[in-house]
Amino acid sequence: MFLEDYEMTLARRLVQGVDVWLNTPRRPFEASGTSGMKAALNGVLNCSILDGWWAEAYAPAYGFAIETLEGEATEAEQDEADAEALFAVLDEQVLLRTTRRDAAGLPQRWIALMRESIAELGPRFGSARMVAEYVDRLYLPRTKACRGRRAGSPSQVVR
């Protein structure tokens, strides 16, 4: 699906009220995964193939993995296997956590997953961590390297 003029207002509308962020690209063609990250930071549980960011982020405590075929497979074989795996995950994992409710009608297992997802994935995939890592790994080392040089032309310092 292509959403023309995708921006923050539309993104907010898409995420509000969502329980599961379903992502089923063909492996290994997952893009950056920012929509899944955004969903996770808003308490939406990801259900995706283990590719892109989800391969790094996934754990059963805060989302669902759709297993895919390993090795050589045609697109048709991969699609069929992915569909079977998706329906198995929905049936055996997702629905169990959403349909079991307490006396107040709340799906406590689902709520626990949402909280764990926010607590674990927020710090790992938020912009604060990204900026801190950028500063520590790129900016500060480069700044120290530049300070070690004698004053030169601006082009020497920038390089």
N, C-alpha and C positions, 0 to 999 in steps of 0.2 A: 504494500500500500504506500502511496506517496501522498503526503500532506503538504499542499502548497501553502506558502507563507507560515510555516511552522515557527512559532515563537513562544515566549514564556506564558502568555495568557492561554494559548491553546494547550500547551504542555500541562499547565495546572489543571485545566478542565479534564484532560485525559487521565491524570493520575488520581484525582479526587474520587473516592468511592470505589477504587479498584481493589480487589482482593488478591488477584494473581496476575503477575506480569508474564505473559506467555511469550516466549521467544524461541522460534524454531528455524533459524537459518540453516542452510546446508553447511556442514563442516567442510573445510576450515574457513568459511567466508564471513564469519561474524565481524561486524564493523567494530567501532570503538566501544560500544556497550553503554554509552552514557544514559540512554533511556532507562536501562535496567538499573543503573546506579541511582538515578534520580528516583525511580520507583522505590527502591530499597530504602533510601533516606526518608521516604514518606510512609514507611510501614507497609509497603506492598511487597508481598513475597514473590520472588522470582521462581519461575519454572522454565528451565531452559536447557538446551544441549550444553555440554561442557566444552565450550569454545569461547574465545575472547576473554573478557573480564570474568565471566562466570566460572571458567575453568580455574581461575586463580581464587575466586571468592567463595565458591560453593562449600557448604558444609550442611549436613542434615539438620542442624540446629536452627538454620535460618533460611531454608529454601528447598527447592526440589530440582533434581537432576534428571534429565531425559537422556538415557544411555543411547549411544549411537553405535553403528557397526564399525568395527576396526578393520583395517585392511582394504583390499580391493572390493568395490561394489559398484554396480551401475547406479545411476541416479534413481531409477525406478526401484531397485532393491533398497537403496538407502531411504527413499521416501516411505516405502512400506514398513521398513524396520522402525523408522522414526515415529510413524503413526501408531504402530503397535506399542512402542515404548511410551509415547505420550499418553495414550489411553490407559495403560497400566499404571503410570504415575498418578494420573487423575483419579482413577478408581481406587487404588490401593493406598495412596498417601494423602492427596489433597482432600478428597471428599470425607475421609475419616476424620480429619481435623476440623472440618467446617460443619459437619452434621451433628457431632456429639456436643451437646450443650448442657450447661449447668441448670440449676433450678431457676435462675434468673433469665435463662434463655441465651446466655453468652457462650460462645465457643472458646473456652479457656485455653485449650491446646493451641488454637489458632492465634489467639492474642499473645500467648507466650512466644510463639514463633515470630510474630511481628516485633515484639519488644527486643528479642534477641537479635533479629536482623538489624534493627536500627542501632542497637548498642555496639554490635560488632562491625558492621559494614560502614556505618557513619564515619568513625575515625579512620578507617582504612582507605575509604574512597572519597572522602570529602575534600574540598578545595584547601582547607587549612593544612592537612597533611601534605597535599601536593605542593603547596607553596613552601612549607618548611623543608621538604625534601629537596626542592629546587634550590633553595638558599644554601642548605648544607652541602649538597653534592656538586652544585655547579657555580653558584654565585660566589660564595666565600672562598673556595679554592682558587677561583680565577682572580678574585680581588687580592688574595695573598700573593699569587704569582706576579701580579702587576706591581704590587708594592715592592717586591724584591728587585725590580729593575730600576735602573737610573731613569730619571725623568727624561722622556723622549717626546717624540711627536705624538699627537693624539692617535694616529693610526697604529703606532707601535703598542700603545696601551690597550686599545680596543681589540686588537687581534687576539 
